Amino acid sequence: MKRYIIERDIPGVGDFSLTELCGAARASNKALASIGPSIQWQHSYVAGDKTFCIYLAESEEEIRRHAGLSGLPFAKITEIPQIIDPLTANN
């Protein structure tokens, strides 16, 4: 599977309560369950009026399908072909 970052514009999301964030997570999990193992949600960053969600998926189309089923709109989908971190410097 490929790794993607999905940028979502959600006004005020940074101020959402835990209950509101749980609702979004439940909508995502429900969509994931209906699609099956071709897509996995790893985690999301919530900042200001945006979320940045990290998913593993077989294709960008799976990400688009998830957005439609979950009701969570996306502004941008970007494939992440490589990851680096501080340990990369040791290579």
HTML snippet that shows the backbone in 3Dmol.js (N, CA, C, O; Angstrom):
<script src="https://3Dmol.org/build/3Dmol-min.js"></script>
<div id="view" style="width:600px;height:400px;position:relative"></div>
<script>
const pdb = `
ATOM      1  N   MET A   1       0.840  -1.188   0.000  1.00  0.00           N
ATOM      2  CA  MET A   1       0.000   0.000   0.000  1.00  0.00           C
ATOM      3  C   MET A   1       0.878   1.242   0.000  1.00  0.00           C
ATOM      4  O   MET A   1       2.026   1.218   0.443  1.00  0.00           O
ATOM      5  N   LYS A   2       0.313   2.310  -0.502  1.00  0.00           N
ATOM      6  CA  LYS A   2       1.003   3.603  -0.538  1.00  0.00           C
ATOM      7  C   LYS A   2       0.560   4.442   0.657  1.00  0.00           C
ATOM      8  O   LYS A   2      -0.522   4.245   1.209  1.00  0.00           O
ATOM      9  N   ARG A   3       1.423   5.383   1.044  1.00  0.00           N
ATOM     10  CA  ARG A   3       1.099   6.293   2.154  1.00  0.00           C
ATOM     11  C   ARG A   3       0.678   7.642   1.561  1.00  0.00           C
ATOM     12  O   ARG A   3       1.278   8.139   0.608  1.00  0.00           O
ATOM     13  N   TYR A   4      -0.377   8.220   2.158  1.00  0.00           N
ATOM     14  CA  TYR A   4      -0.904   9.507   1.701  1.00  0.00           C
ATOM     15  C   TYR A   4      -1.105  10.441   2.892  1.00  0.00           C
ATOM     16  O   TYR A   4      -1.350  10.001   4.015  1.00  0.00           O
ATOM     17  N   ILE A   5      -0.994  11.735   2.618  1.00  0.00           N
ATOM     18  CA  ILE A   5      -1.426  12.742   3.577  1.00  0.00           C
ATOM     19  C   ILE A   5      -2.626  13.449   2.946  1.00  0.00           C
ATOM     20  O   ILE A   5      -2.580  13.886   1.796  1.00  0.00           O
ATOM     21  N   ILE A   6      -3.686  13.548   3.720  1.00  0.00           N
ATOM     22  CA  ILE A   6      -4.926  14.175   3.239  1.00  0.00           C
ATOM     23  C   ILE A   6      -5.126  15.449   4.039  1.00  0.00           C
ATOM     24  O   ILE A   6      -5.253  15.417   5.263  1.00  0.00           O
ATOM     25  N   GLU A   7      -5.152  16.551   3.344  1.00  0.00           N
ATOM     26  CA  GLU A   7      -5.393  17.851   3.971  1.00  0.00           C
ATOM     27  C   GLU A   7      -6.881  18.151   3.892  1.00  0.00           C
ATOM     28  O   GLU A   7      -7.473  18.122   2.813  1.00  0.00           O
ATOM     29  N   ARG A   8      -7.479  18.437   5.038  1.00  0.00           N
ATOM     30  CA  ARG A   8      -8.906  18.749   5.098  1.00  0.00           C
ATOM     31  C   ARG A   8      -9.083  20.147   5.683  1.00  0.00           C
ATOM     32  O   ARG A   8      -8.491  20.468   6.713  1.00  0.00           O
ATOM     33  N   ASP A   9      -9.893  20.977   5.033  1.00  0.00           N
ATOM     34  CA  ASP A   9     -10.251  22.289   5.552  1.00  0.00           C
ATOM     35  C   ASP A   9     -11.556  22.150   6.330  1.00  0.00           C
ATOM     36  O   ASP A   9     -12.616  21.927   5.746  1.00  0.00           O
ATOM     37  N   ILE A  10     -11.468  22.282   7.650  1.00  0.00           N
ATOM     38  CA  ILE A  10     -12.639  22.150   8.514  1.00  0.00           C
ATOM     39  C   ILE A  10     -12.622  23.345   9.469  1.00  0.00           C
ATOM     40  O   ILE A  10     -11.922  23.316  10.481  1.00  0.00           O
ATOM     41  N   PRO A  11     -13.380  24.386   9.160  1.00  0.00           N
ATOM     42  CA  PRO A  11     -13.347  25.600   9.984  1.00  0.00           C
ATOM     43  C   PRO A  11     -13.551  25.301  11.470  1.00  0.00           C
ATOM     44  O   PRO A  11     -14.511  24.636  11.858  1.00  0.00           O
ATOM     45  N   GLY A  12     -12.628  25.804  12.292  1.00  0.00           N
ATOM     46  CA  GLY A  12     -12.733  25.666  13.739  1.00  0.00           C
ATOM     47  C   GLY A  12     -12.361  24.318  14.309  1.00  0.00           C
ATOM     48  O   GLY A  12     -12.525  24.104  15.510  1.00  0.00           O
ATOM     49  N   VAL A  13     -11.866  23.395  13.497  1.00  0.00           N
ATOM     50  CA  VAL A  13     -11.587  22.031  13.990  1.00  0.00           C
ATOM     51  C   VAL A  13     -10.599  22.036  15.156  1.00  0.00           C
ATOM     52  O   VAL A  13     -10.666  21.170  16.028  1.00  0.00           O
ATOM     53  N   GLY A  14      -9.700  22.990  15.177  1.00  0.00           N
ATOM     54  CA  GLY A  14      -8.733  23.062  16.267  1.00  0.00           C
ATOM     55  C   GLY A  14      -9.379  23.336  17.613  1.00  0.00           C
ATOM     56  O   GLY A  14      -8.775  23.080  18.655  1.00  0.00           O
ATOM     57  N   ASP A  15     -10.594  23.852  17.601  1.00  0.00           N
ATOM     58  CA  ASP A  15     -11.325  24.146  18.830  1.00  0.00           C
ATOM     59  C   ASP A  15     -12.421  23.118  19.118  1.00  0.00           C
ATOM     60  O   ASP A  15     -13.185  23.286  20.069  1.00  0.00           O
ATOM     61  N   PHE A  16     -12.509  22.064  18.316  1.00  0.00           N
ATOM     62  CA  PHE A  16     -13.543  21.053  18.527  1.00  0.00           C
ATOM     63  C   PHE A  16     -13.340  20.381  19.888  1.00  0.00           C
ATOM     64  O   PHE A  16     -12.213  20.222  20.357  1.00  0.00           O
ATOM     65  N   SER A  17     -14.437  19.998  20.498  1.00  0.00           N
ATOM     66  CA  SER A  17     -14.391  19.235  21.740  1.00  0.00           C
ATOM     67  C   SER A  17     -14.000  17.793  21.424  1.00  0.00           C
ATOM     68  O   SER A  17     -14.017  17.363  20.271  1.00  0.00           O
ATOM     69  N   LEU A  18     -13.651  17.064  22.475  1.00  0.00           N
ATOM     70  CA  LEU A  18     -13.329  15.651  22.285  1.00  0.00           C
ATOM     71  C   LEU A  18     -14.529  14.901  21.712  1.00  0.00           C
ATOM     72  O   LEU A  18     -14.360  13.989  20.903  1.00  0.00           O
ATOM     73  N   THR A  19     -15.728  15.275  22.124  1.00  0.00           N
ATOM     74  CA  THR A  19     -16.945  14.643  21.611  1.00  0.00           C
ATOM     75  C   THR A  19     -17.078  14.869  20.109  1.00  0.00           C
ATOM     76  O   THR A  19     -17.422  13.947  19.370  1.00  0.00           O
ATOM     77  N   GLU A  20     -16.807  16.096  19.653  1.00  0.00           N
ATOM     78  CA  GLU A  20     -16.895  16.394  18.217  1.00  0.00           C
ATOM     79  C   GLU A  20     -15.821  15.635  17.442  1.00  0.00           C
ATOM     80  O   GLU A  20     -16.093  15.120  16.358  1.00  0.00           O
ATOM     81  N   LEU A  21     -14.617  15.561  17.980  1.00  0.00           N
ATOM     82  CA  LEU A  21     -13.551  14.812  17.305  1.00  0.00           C
ATOM     83  C   LEU A  21     -13.871  13.320  17.268  1.00  0.00           C
ATOM     84  O   LEU A  21     -13.560  12.641  16.290  1.00  0.00           O
ATOM     85  N   CYS A  22     -14.492  12.812  18.332  1.00  0.00           N
ATOM     86  CA  CYS A  22     -14.907  11.404  18.353  1.00  0.00           C
ATOM     87  C   CYS A  22     -15.921  11.129  17.244  1.00  0.00           C
ATOM     88  O   CYS A  22     -15.885  10.072  16.613  1.00  0.00           O
ATOM     89  N   GLY A  23     -16.816  12.072  17.011  1.00  0.00           N
ATOM     90  CA  GLY A  23     -17.806  11.899  15.945  1.00  0.00           C
ATOM     91  C   GLY A  23     -17.147  11.788  14.582  1.00  0.00           C
ATOM     92  O   GLY A  23     -17.537  10.955  13.763  1.00  0.00           O
ATOM     93  N   ALA A  24     -16.147  12.627  14.337  1.00  0.00           N
ATOM     94  CA  ALA A  24     -15.421  12.565  13.062  1.00  0.00           C
ATOM     95  C   ALA A  24     -14.673  11.234  12.936  1.00  0.00           C
ATOM     96  O   ALA A  24     -14.664  10.620  11.869  1.00  0.00           O
ATOM     97  N   ALA A  25     -14.050  10.796  14.029  1.00  0.00           N
ATOM     98  CA  ALA A  25     -13.320   9.528  14.011  1.00  0.00           C
ATOM     99  C   ALA A  25     -14.268   8.360  13.760  1.00  0.00           C
ATOM    100  O   ALA A  25     -13.935   7.431  13.024  1.00  0.00           O
ATOM    101  N   ARG A  26     -15.441   8.410  14.370  1.00  0.00           N
ATOM    102  CA  ARG A  26     -16.429   7.339  14.147  1.00  0.00           C
ATOM    103  C   ARG A  26     -16.887   7.299  12.692  1.00  0.00           C
ATOM    104  O   ARG A  26     -17.038   6.222  12.115  1.00  0.00           O
ATOM    105  N   ALA A  27     -17.109   8.476  12.098  1.00  0.00           N
ATOM    106  CA  ALA A  27     -17.514   8.526  10.685  1.00  0.00           C
ATOM    107  C   ALA A  27     -16.424   7.929   9.804  1.00  0.00           C
ATOM    108  O   ALA A  27     -16.712   7.192   8.861  1.00  0.00           O
ATOM    109  N   SER A  28     -15.171   8.249  10.115  1.00  0.00           N
ATOM    110  CA  SER A  28     -14.059   7.690   9.353  1.00  0.00           C
ATOM    111  C   SER A  28     -13.987   6.178   9.528  1.00  0.00           C
ATOM    112  O   SER A  28     -13.844   5.448   8.547  1.00  0.00           O
ATOM    113  N   ASN A  29     -14.085   5.703  10.767  1.00  0.00           N
ATOM    114  CA  ASN A  29     -14.008   4.260  11.027  1.00  0.00           C
ATOM    115  C   ASN A  29     -15.134   3.488  10.348  1.00  0.00           C
ATOM    116  O   ASN A  29     -14.923   2.384   9.847  1.00  0.00           O
ATOM    117  N   LYS A  30     -16.322   4.068  10.332  1.00  0.00           N
ATOM    118  CA  LYS A  30     -17.459   3.414   9.667  1.00  0.00           C
ATOM    119  C   LYS A  30     -17.187   3.267   8.164  1.00  0.00           C
ATOM    120  O   LYS A  30     -17.445   2.215   7.579  1.00  0.00           O
ATOM    121  N   ALA A  31     -16.663   4.335   7.548  1.00  0.00           N
ATOM    122  CA  ALA A  31     -16.339   4.277   6.120  1.00  0.00           C
ATOM    123  C   ALA A  31     -15.238   3.258   5.854  1.00  0.00           C
ATOM    124  O   ALA A  31     -15.309   2.502   4.884  1.00  0.00           O
ATOM    125  N   LEU A  32     -14.227   3.236   6.707  1.00  0.00           N
ATOM    126  CA  LEU A  32     -13.139   2.270   6.548  1.00  0.00           C
ATOM    127  C   LEU A  32     -13.663   0.840   6.612  1.00  0.00           C
ATOM    128  O   LEU A  32     -13.250  -0.014   5.828  1.00  0.00           O
ATOM    129  N   ALA A  33     -14.566   0.585   7.542  1.00  0.00           N
ATOM    130  CA  ALA A  33     -15.125  -0.755   7.692  1.00  0.00           C
ATOM    131  C   ALA A  33     -15.902  -1.182   6.452  1.00  0.00           C
ATOM    132  O   ALA A  33     -15.882  -2.354   6.076  1.00  0.00           O
ATOM    133  N   SER A  34     -16.581  -0.241   5.822  1.00  0.00           N
ATOM    134  CA  SER A  34     -17.363  -0.598   4.636  1.00  0.00           C
ATOM    135  C   SER A  34     -16.482  -0.795   3.400  1.00  0.00           C
ATOM    136  O   SER A  34     -16.847  -1.542   2.492  1.00  0.00           O
ATOM    137  N   ILE A  35     -15.329  -0.131   3.364  1.00  0.00           N
ATOM    138  CA  ILE A  35     -14.427  -0.280   2.213  1.00  0.00           C
ATOM    139  C   ILE A  35     -13.625  -1.570   2.321  1.00  0.00           C
ATOM    140  O   ILE A  35     -13.449  -2.283   1.333  1.00  0.00           O
ATOM    141  N   GLY A  36     -13.143  -1.866   3.513  1.00  0.00           N
ATOM    142  CA  GLY A  36     -12.356  -3.075   3.687  1.00  0.00           C
ATOM    143  C   GLY A  36     -10.877  -2.795   3.857  1.00  0.00           C
ATOM    144  O   GLY A  36     -10.492  -1.656   4.123  1.00  0.00           O
ATOM    145  N   PRO A  37     -10.039  -3.812   3.707  1.00  0.00           N
ATOM    146  CA  PRO A  37      -8.617  -3.704   4.046  1.00  0.00           C
ATOM    147  C   PRO A  37      -7.752  -2.935   3.044  1.00  0.00           C
ATOM    148  O   PRO A  37      -6.538  -2.856   3.231  1.00  0.00           O
ATOM    149  N   SER A  38      -8.334  -2.373   1.999  1.00  0.00           N
ATOM    150  CA  SER A  38      -7.528  -1.656   1.008  1.00  0.00           C
ATOM    151  C   SER A  38      -7.178  -0.233   1.443  1.00  0.00           C
ATOM    152  O   SER A  38      -6.533   0.504   0.698  1.00  0.00           O
ATOM    153  N   ILE A  39      -7.609   0.156   2.662  1.00  0.00           N
ATOM    154  CA  ILE A  39      -7.310   1.484   3.185  1.00  0.00           C
ATOM    155  C   ILE A  39      -7.242   1.409   4.705  1.00  0.00           C
ATOM    156  O   ILE A  39      -8.035   0.718   5.345  1.00  0.00           O
ATOM    157  N   GLN A  40      -6.272   2.138   5.274  1.00  0.00           N
ATOM    158  CA  GLN A  40      -6.093   2.181   6.730  1.00  0.00           C
ATOM    159  C   GLN A  40      -5.789   3.607   7.164  1.00  0.00           C
ATOM    160  O   GLN A  40      -5.007   4.304   6.517  1.00  0.00           O
ATOM    161  N   TRP A  41      -6.399   4.036   8.243  1.00  0.00           N
ATOM    162  CA  TRP A  41      -6.122   5.348   8.826  1.00  0.00           C
ATOM    163  C   TRP A  41      -5.049   5.162   9.885  1.00  0.00           C
ATOM    164  O   TRP A  41      -5.224   4.352  10.795  1.00  0.00           O
ATOM    165  N   GLN A  42      -3.944   5.891   9.790  1.00  0.00           N
ATOM    166  CA  GLN A  42      -2.888   5.787  10.789  1.00  0.00           C
ATOM    167  C   GLN A  42      -3.106   6.793  11.923  1.00  0.00           C
ATOM    168  O   GLN A  42      -3.167   6.401  13.088  1.00  0.00           O
ATOM    169  N   HIS A  43      -3.223   8.073  11.600  1.00  0.00           N
ATOM    170  CA  HIS A  43      -3.479   9.107  12.590  1.00  0.00           C
ATOM    171  C   HIS A  43      -3.715  10.434  11.864  1.00  0.00           C
ATOM    172  O   HIS A  43      -3.538  10.536  10.650  1.00  0.00           O
ATOM    173  N   SER A  44      -4.119  11.443  12.632  1.00  0.00           N
ATOM    174  CA  SER A  44      -4.351  12.776  12.072  1.00  0.00           C
ATOM    175  C   SER A  44      -3.780  13.839  12.998  1.00  0.00           C
ATOM    176  O   SER A  44      -3.731  13.666  14.216  1.00  0.00           O
ATOM    177  N   TYR A  45      -3.353  14.935  12.398  1.00  0.00           N
ATOM    178  CA  TYR A  45      -2.917  16.117  13.131  1.00  0.00           C
ATOM    179  C   TYR A  45      -4.022  17.154  12.986  1.00  0.00           C
ATOM    180  O   TYR A  45      -4.533  17.371  11.887  1.00  0.00           O
ATOM    181  N   VAL A  46      -4.387  17.789  14.084  1.00  0.00           N
ATOM    182  CA  VAL A  46      -5.430  18.810  14.083  1.00  0.00           C
ATOM    183  C   VAL A  46      -4.755  20.141  14.395  1.00  0.00           C
ATOM    184  O   VAL A  46      -4.106  20.285  15.431  1.00  0.00           O
ATOM    185  N   ALA A  47      -4.909  21.118  13.493  1.00  0.00           N
ATOM    186  CA  ALA A  47      -4.242  22.402  13.667  1.00  0.00           C
ATOM    187  C   ALA A  47      -5.092  23.511  13.058  1.00  0.00           C
ATOM    188  O   ALA A  47      -5.312  23.543  11.847  1.00  0.00           O
ATOM    189  N   GLY A  48      -5.567  24.420  13.907  1.00  0.00           N
ATOM    190  CA  GLY A  48      -6.331  25.559  13.408  1.00  0.00           C
ATOM    191  C   GLY A  48      -7.591  25.111  12.700  1.00  0.00           C
ATOM    192  O   GLY A  48      -8.457  24.473  13.299  1.00  0.00           O
ATOM    193  N   ASP A  49      -7.692  25.445  11.429  1.00  0.00           N
ATOM    194  CA  ASP A  49      -8.858  25.120  10.612  1.00  0.00           C
ATOM    195  C   ASP A  49      -8.595  23.943   9.672  1.00  0.00           C
ATOM    196  O   ASP A  49      -9.273  23.795   8.655  1.00  0.00           O
ATOM    197  N   LYS A  50      -7.608  23.104  10.014  1.00  0.00           N
ATOM    198  CA  LYS A  50      -7.232  21.992   9.121  1.00  0.00           C
ATOM    199  C   LYS A  50      -6.962  20.726   9.905  1.00  0.00           C
ATOM    200  O   LYS A  50      -6.617  20.759  11.087  1.00  0.00           O
ATOM    201  N   THR A  51      -7.126  19.614   9.221  1.00  0.00           N
ATOM    202  CA  THR A  51      -6.570  18.354   9.702  1.00  0.00           C
ATOM    203  C   THR A  51      -5.651  17.825   8.614  1.00  0.00           C
ATOM    204  O   THR A  51      -5.875  18.047   7.424  1.00  0.00           O
ATOM    205  N   PHE A  52      -4.625  17.130   9.040  1.00  0.00           N
ATOM    206  CA  PHE A  52      -3.681  16.470   8.149  1.00  0.00           C
ATOM    207  C   PHE A  52      -3.701  15.000   8.545  1.00  0.00           C
ATOM    208  O   PHE A  52      -3.199  14.620   9.604  1.00  0.00           O
ATOM    209  N   CYS A  53      -4.284  14.185   7.683  1.00  0.00           N
ATOM    210  CA  CYS A  53      -4.552  12.782   8.007  1.00  0.00           C
ATOM    211  C   CYS A  53      -3.605  11.873   7.233  1.00  0.00           C
ATOM    212  O   CYS A  53      -3.414  12.038   6.028  1.00  0.00           O
ATOM    213  N   ILE A  54      -3.020  10.919   7.933  1.00  0.00           N
ATOM    214  CA  ILE A  54      -2.103   9.972   7.311  1.00  0.00           C
ATOM    215  C   ILE A  54      -2.851   8.651   7.111  1.00  0.00           C
ATOM    216  O   ILE A  54      -3.357   8.055   8.061  1.00  0.00           O
ATOM    217  N   TYR A  55      -2.907   8.215   5.861  1.00  0.00           N
ATOM    218  CA  TYR A  55      -3.587   6.975   5.495  1.00  0.00           C
ATOM    219  C   TYR A  55      -2.663   6.103   4.683  1.00  0.00           C
ATOM    220  O   TYR A  55      -1.785   6.596   3.975  1.00  0.00           O
ATOM    221  N   LEU A  56      -2.866   4.796   4.789  1.00  0.00           N
ATOM    222  CA  LEU A  56      -2.290   3.826   3.869  1.00  0.00           C
ATOM    223  C   LEU A  56      -3.434   3.374   2.980  1.00  0.00           C
ATOM    224  O   LEU A  56      -4.523   3.070   3.467  1.00  0.00           O
ATOM    225  N   ALA A  57      -3.189   3.330   1.673  1.00  0.00           N
ATOM    226  CA  ALA A  57      -4.242   2.920   0.746  1.00  0.00           C
ATOM    227  C   ALA A  57      -3.614   2.360  -0.520  1.00  0.00           C
ATOM    228  O   ALA A  57      -2.475   2.669  -0.871  1.00  0.00           O
ATOM    229  N   GLU A  58      -4.396   1.529  -1.190  1.00  0.00           N
ATOM    230  CA  GLU A  58      -3.922   0.952  -2.448  1.00  0.00           C
ATOM    231  C   GLU A  58      -3.873   1.991  -3.559  1.00  0.00           C
ATOM    232  O   GLU A  58      -3.069   1.875  -4.484  1.00  0.00           O
ATOM    233  N   SER A  59      -4.745   3.023  -3.470  1.00  0.00           N
ATOM    234  CA  SER A  59      -4.769   4.048  -4.518  1.00  0.00           C
ATOM    235  C   SER A  59      -5.405   5.324  -3.986  1.00  0.00           C
ATOM    236  O   SER A  59      -6.061   5.325  -2.945  1.00  0.00           O
ATOM    237  N   GLU A  60      -5.201   6.392  -4.711  1.00  0.00           N
ATOM    238  CA  GLU A  60      -5.837   7.665  -4.366  1.00  0.00           C
ATOM    239  C   GLU A  60      -7.353   7.546  -4.461  1.00  0.00           C
ATOM    240  O   GLU A  60      -8.080   8.217  -3.728  1.00  0.00           O
ATOM    241  N   GLU A  61      -7.824   6.701  -5.355  1.00  0.00           N
ATOM    242  CA  GLU A  61      -9.262   6.497  -5.498  1.00  0.00           C
ATOM    243  C   GLU A  61      -9.881   5.976  -4.192  1.00  0.00           C
ATOM    244  O   GLU A  61     -11.007   6.343  -3.853  1.00  0.00           O
ATOM    245  N   GLU A  62      -9.158   5.130  -3.464  1.00  0.00           N
ATOM    246  CA  GLU A  62      -9.653   4.643  -2.177  1.00  0.00           C
ATOM    247  C   GLU A  62      -9.806   5.795  -1.183  1.00  0.00           C
ATOM    248  O   GLU A  62     -10.747   5.813  -0.391  1.00  0.00           O
ATOM    249  N   ILE A  63      -8.891   6.746  -1.225  1.00  0.00           N
ATOM    250  CA  ILE A  63      -8.973   7.934  -0.354  1.00  0.00           C
ATOM    251  C   ILE A  63     -10.217   8.746  -0.716  1.00  0.00           C
ATOM    252  O   ILE A  63     -10.954   9.189   0.164  1.00  0.00           O
ATOM    253  N   ARG A  64     -10.442   8.934  -2.004  1.00  0.00           N
ATOM    254  CA  ARG A  64     -11.620   9.685  -2.461  1.00  0.00           C
ATOM    255  C   ARG A  64     -12.917   8.962  -2.070  1.00  0.00           C
ATOM    256  O   ARG A  64     -13.894   9.594  -1.667  1.00  0.00           O
ATOM    257  N   ARG A  65     -12.910   7.657  -2.193  1.00  0.00           N
ATOM    258  CA  ARG A  65     -14.089   6.865  -1.820  1.00  0.00           C
ATOM    259  C   ARG A  65     -14.376   7.016  -0.322  1.00  0.00           C
ATOM    260  O   ARG A  65     -15.525   7.188   0.086  1.00  0.00           O
ATOM    261  N   HIS A  66     -13.328   6.949   0.478  1.00  0.00           N
ATOM    262  CA  HIS A  66     -13.473   7.128   1.928  1.00  0.00           C
ATOM    263  C   HIS A  66     -14.062   8.501   2.251  1.00  0.00           C
ATOM    264  O   HIS A  66     -14.954   8.606   3.093  1.00  0.00           O
ATOM    265  N   ALA A  67     -13.578   9.546   1.597  1.00  0.00           N
ATOM    266  CA  ALA A  67     -14.087  10.897   1.845  1.00  0.00           C
ATOM    267  C   ALA A  67     -15.582  10.977   1.546  1.00  0.00           C
ATOM    268  O   ALA A  67     -16.336  11.594   2.299  1.00  0.00           O
ATOM    269  N   GLY A  68     -16.006  10.360   0.457  1.00  0.00           N
ATOM    270  CA  GLY A  68     -17.422  10.375   0.100  1.00  0.00           C
ATOM    271  C   GLY A  68     -18.288   9.627   1.099  1.00  0.00           C
ATOM    272  O   GLY A  68     -19.370  10.089   1.460  1.00  0.00           O
ATOM    273  N   LEU A  69     -17.811   8.471   1.545  1.00  0.00           N
ATOM    274  CA  LEU A  69     -18.580   7.662   2.485  1.00  0.00           C
ATOM    275  C   LEU A  69     -18.606   8.268   3.892  1.00  0.00           C
ATOM    276  O   LEU A  69     -19.611   8.165   4.596  1.00  0.00           O
ATOM    277  N   SER A  70     -17.510   8.893   4.296  1.00  0.00           N
ATOM    278  CA  SER A  70     -17.409   9.422   5.662  1.00  0.00           C
ATOM    279  C   SER A  70     -18.017  10.807   5.804  1.00  0.00           C
ATOM    280  O   SER A  70     -18.350  11.236   6.909  1.00  0.00           O
ATOM    281  N   GLY A  71     -18.161  11.512   4.671  1.00  0.00           N
ATOM    282  CA  GLY A  71     -18.629  12.891   4.745  1.00  0.00           C
ATOM    283  C   GLY A  71     -17.535  13.858   5.172  1.00  0.00           C
ATOM    284  O   GLY A  71     -17.813  15.013   5.498  1.00  0.00           O
ATOM    285  N   LEU A  72     -16.300  13.392   5.172  1.00  0.00           N
ATOM    286  CA  LEU A  72     -15.163  14.242   5.539  1.00  0.00           C
ATOM    287  C   LEU A  72     -14.493  14.741   4.264  1.00  0.00           C
ATOM    288  O   LEU A  72     -13.772  13.987   3.610  1.00  0.00           O
ATOM    289  N   PRO A  73     -14.721  15.999   3.906  1.00  0.00           N
ATOM    290  CA  PRO A  73     -14.180  16.520   2.651  1.00  0.00           C
ATOM    291  C   PRO A  73     -12.656  16.645   2.703  1.00  0.00           C
ATOM    292  O   PRO A  73     -12.064  16.712   3.780  1.00  0.00           O
ATOM    293  N   PHE A  74     -12.042  16.675   1.542  1.00  0.00           N
ATOM    294  CA  PHE A  74     -10.594  16.867   1.487  1.00  0.00           C
ATOM    295  C   PHE A  74     -10.285  18.038   0.572  1.00  0.00           C
ATOM    296  O   PHE A  74     -11.010  18.301  -0.388  1.00  0.00           O
ATOM    297  N   ALA A  75      -9.201  18.737   0.880  1.00  0.00           N
ATOM    298  CA  ALA A  75      -8.727  19.828   0.042  1.00  0.00           C
ATOM    299  C   ALA A  75      -7.611  19.344  -0.885  1.00  0.00           C
ATOM    300  O   ALA A  75      -7.477  19.804  -2.018  1.00  0.00           O
ATOM    301  N   LYS A  76      -6.814  18.399  -0.370  1.00  0.00           N
ATOM    302  CA  LYS A  76      -5.656  17.950  -1.138  1.00  0.00           C
ATOM    303  C   LYS A  76      -5.248  16.555  -0.679  1.00  0.00           C
ATOM    304  O   LYS A  76      -5.262  16.251   0.514  1.00  0.00           O
ATOM    305  N   ILE A  77      -4.886  15.713  -1.640  1.00  0.00           N
ATOM    306  CA  ILE A  77      -4.358  14.373  -1.369  1.00  0.00           C
ATOM    307  C   ILE A  77      -2.960  14.318  -1.964  1.00  0.00           C
ATOM    308  O   ILE A  77      -2.772  14.604  -3.147  1.00  0.00           O
ATOM    309  N   THR A  78      -1.976  13.951  -1.143  1.00  0.00           N
ATOM    310  CA  THR A  78      -0.593  13.880  -1.612  1.00  0.00           C
ATOM    311  C   THR A  78      -0.003  12.533  -1.233  1.00  0.00           C
ATOM    312  O   THR A  78      -0.036  12.138  -0.067  1.00  0.00           O
ATOM    313  N   GLU A  79       0.536  11.831  -2.217  1.00  0.00           N
ATOM    314  CA  GLU A  79       1.236  10.578  -1.922  1.00  0.00           C
ATOM    315  C   GLU A  79       2.562  10.904  -1.244  1.00  0.00           C
ATOM    316  O   GLU A  79       3.230  11.873  -1.606  1.00  0.00           O
ATOM    317  N   ILE A  80       2.940  10.093  -0.260  1.00  0.00           N
ATOM    318  CA  ILE A  80       4.198  10.263   0.464  1.00  0.00           C
ATOM    319  C   ILE A  80       5.115   9.109   0.062  1.00  0.00           C
ATOM    320  O   ILE A  80       5.003   8.016   0.617  1.00  0.00           O
ATOM    321  N   PRO A  81       6.021   9.334  -0.895  1.00  0.00           N
ATOM    322  CA  PRO A  81       6.851   8.232  -1.362  1.00  0.00           C
ATOM    323  C   PRO A  81       8.000   7.864  -0.418  1.00  0.00           C
ATOM    324  O   PRO A  81       8.500   6.740  -0.467  1.00  0.00           O
ATOM    325  N   GLN A  82       8.426   8.804   0.446  1.00  0.00           N
ATOM    326  CA  GLN A  82       9.532   8.528   1.355  1.00  0.00           C
ATOM    327  C   GLN A  82       9.315   9.254   2.673  1.00  0.00           C
ATOM    328  O   GLN A  82       8.649  10.288   2.725  1.00  0.00           O
ATOM    329  N   ILE A  83       9.880   8.703   3.728  1.00  0.00           N
ATOM    330  CA  ILE A  83       9.861   9.337   5.039  1.00  0.00           C
ATOM    331  C   ILE A  83      11.301   9.449   5.512  1.00  0.00           C
ATOM    332  O   ILE A  83      12.087   8.509   5.388  1.00  0.00           O
ATOM    333  N   ILE A  84      11.636  10.622   6.059  1.00  0.00           N
ATOM    334  CA  ILE A  84      12.937  10.778   6.696  1.00  0.00           C
ATOM    335  C   ILE A  84      12.714  11.234   8.130  1.00  0.00           C
ATOM    336  O   ILE A  84      11.679  11.812   8.463  1.00  0.00           O
ATOM    337  N   ASP A  85      13.693  10.967   8.960  1.00  0.00           N
ATOM    338  CA  ASP A  85      13.648  11.400  10.344  1.00  0.00           C
ATOM    339  C   ASP A  85      15.092  11.608  10.813  1.00  0.00           C
ATOM    340  O   ASP A  85      16.008  11.440  10.008  1.00  0.00           O
ATOM    341  N   PRO A  86      15.333  11.961  12.066  1.00  0.00           N
ATOM    342  CA  PRO A  86      16.704  12.206  12.507  1.00  0.00           C
ATOM    343  C   PRO A  86      17.636  11.028  12.281  1.00  0.00           C
ATOM    344  O   PRO A  86      18.829  11.228  12.052  1.00  0.00           O
ATOM    345  N   LEU A  87      17.123   9.808  12.339  1.00  0.00           N
ATOM    346  CA  LEU A  87      17.983   8.639  12.137  1.00  0.00           C
ATOM    347  C   LEU A  87      18.445   8.478  10.693  1.00  0.00           C
ATOM    348  O   LEU A  87      19.403   7.754  10.423  1.00  0.00           O
ATOM    349  N   THR A  88      17.764   9.153   9.762  1.00  0.00           N
ATOM    350  CA  THR A  88      18.174   9.108   8.354  1.00  0.00           C
ATOM    351  C   THR A  88      19.613   9.605   8.211  1.00  0.00           C
ATOM    352  O   THR A  88      20.335   9.152   7.323  1.00  0.00           O
ATOM    353  N   ALA A  89      20.030  10.517   9.063  1.00  0.00           N
ATOM    354  CA  ALA A  89      21.376  11.080   9.008  1.00  0.00           C
ATOM    355  C   ALA A  89      22.444  10.021   9.279  1.00  0.00           C
ATOM    356  O   ALA A  89      23.609  10.222   8.937  1.00  0.00           O
ATOM    357  N   ASN A  90      22.066   8.909   9.882  1.00  0.00           N
ATOM    358  CA  ASN A  90      23.029   7.858  10.212  1.00  0.00           C
ATOM    359  C   ASN A  90      23.347   6.934   9.039  1.00  0.00           C
ATOM    360  O   ASN A  90      24.219   6.073   9.156  1.00  0.00           O
ATOM    361  N   ASN A  91      22.662   7.098   7.921  1.00  0.00           N
ATOM    362  CA  ASN A  91      22.890   6.221   6.763  1.00  0.00           C
ATOM    363  C   ASN A  91      24.121   6.620   5.995  1.00  0.00           C
ATOM    364  O   ASN A  91      24.456   5.987   4.994  1.00  0.00           O
TER     365      ASN A  91
END
`;
const viewer = $3Dmol.createViewer("view");
viewer.addModel(pdb, "pdb");
viewer.setStyle({}, {cartoon: {color: "spectrum"}});
viewer.zoomTo();
viewer.render();
</script>
